[in-house]
Amino acid sequence: MATTITITGAGGQIGYALLFRIAAGDMLGPDEKVRLRLLEIPQGVKAAEGAALELHDGAFDLLESVEVTDDAATGFDGCNLALLVGARPRGPGMERGDLLAANAGIFGPQGQTIAARAAADVRVTVVGNPANTNALIAAASADGVPADRFSALTRLDENRARAQVAAALDAPVSGIRRVSIWGNHSATQFPDLAHATVDGRPVLDALGERMDDVRGWLEETFIPRVAKRGAEIIEVRGSSSVASAANAAIEHTRDWVAGTDDWTSAGVVSRGEYGVPAGLVSSFPVRAVGGQWQIVEGLELDDWARARIDTSVAELVEEREAVRALGVL
């Protein structure tokens, strides 16, 4: 039986980068047939229809069907996996509260429709920013769907961090493990190397063999570059990161479904772990077991790490309170 996958904003650039890799089996493997639902706003339907034509022309063995729609009830009907990519970007003169209000008007109704129409086993990955709070809004609006069926993408941040470490150590990125992203998918996020390894040995030890001031490199180079990588790409490329975001969404969803052999990072609903207020969607180091994200517990955090995590979590609390003031939560 095929897996039904709904992608919002499917006519956009990230959607376009996602579709062909999903159809080729990169997300669910070479044996799982897929049905794609391309959900767009009316202005984006033509672009999504063009992508659908190309999907047909790709003659993908795993692609059972493609449907384009601007009706959420149709788009989410029976879906097993949803990737919520479409979101309102921050425009000129727009305050953060305005951005949250605009996205509440998108992700609240989507959460309601998912609850009404999606399959009982639905899992939802929120890609559109502000991803953590958009996931919170969608989950709160999806009455009857367990909140842990919603997660926010911070895998891109983790991948960026792993790539920076690999470059600093002149090591293959495949050998960099257990890099943790804590907090919000924003400039306040904390990419944490305290428990990271390179080919099985501590990353911080390996960095210490190459530089005199590891903490200085972390504070002045590594953390700012990971947090601001998206802006760097816009400056260099002239538009936002697309392929790397799509790749991270595919990896995130694949791990969620298939499970992990080690930990990764994802924005998931807190139950109070590490002092993060319950109910917030915050990034943690996680494992995927049996189709569920499980937060890695028991990690030691020094005062420096604790302060950075607290700063990012405080931003998430501010976003939640701003959304509450809108009457959404």
Secondary structure, DSSP 8 states (H G I E B T S, - for coil): --EEEEEETTTSHHHHHHHHHHHTTTTT-TT--EEEEEE--GGGHHHHHHHHHHHHHHT-TTEEEEEEES-HHHHHTT-SEEEE-------TT--HHHHHHHHHHHHHHHHHHHHHHS-TT-EEEE-SSSHHHHHHHHHHHSTTS-GGGEEE--HHHHHHHHHHHHHHHT--GGGEE--EEEB-SSTT-EEE-TT-EETTEEHHHHHHTT-S-HHHHIIIIIHHHHHTHHHHHHHHHSS---HHHHHHHHHHHHHHHH--SS-EEEEEE-SSGGG--TT-EEEEEEEEETTEEEE-------HHHHHHHHHHHHHHHHHHHHHHHTT--
